[in-house]
């Protein structure tokens, strides 16, 4: 019976609360968002004209059909 009580104590009392588990993930998502925005800006700097012409050609081909 003592082993059962110990397991119950460890499961219920020492279990992390949901708010504590979620808190540590925010900096990771912020870093991913900032890095993605940086990649988009860098790509736009180097290939902005090519991307614009590709988009215009794609829209023209859809509009002409």
RAMOBEL-V547306 format. One record per residue. N is the residue number from 1. SS is DSSP state (A for helix, B for strand, O for the rest). BURIAL is 1 if it has 9 or more other C-alpha atoms within 8 Angstrom, else 0. Layout:
n->[N,N]
ss->[SS,SS]
burial->[BURIAL,BURIAL]
This chain:
n->[1,2,3,4,5,6,7,8,9,10,11,12,13,14,15,16,17,18,19,20,21,22,23,24,25,26,27,28,29,30,31,32,33,34,35,36,37,38,39,40,41,42,43,44,45,46,47,48,49,50,51,52,53,54,55,56,57,58,59,60,61,62,63,64,65]
ss->[O,A,A,A,A,A,A,A,A,A,A,A,O,O,O,O,O,A,A,A,A,A,A,O,O,A,A,A,A,A,A,A,A,A,A,A,A,A,A,A,A,A,A,A,A,A,A,A,A,A,A,A,A,A,A,A,A,A,A,A,A,A,A,A,O]
burial->[0,0,0,0,0,0,0,0,1,1,0,0,0,0,0,0,0,0,0,0,1,0,0,0,0,0,0,0,0,0,0,0,0,0,0,0,0,0,0,0,0,0,1,0,0,0,0,1,0,0,0,0,0,0,0,0,0,0,0,0,0,0,0,0,0]
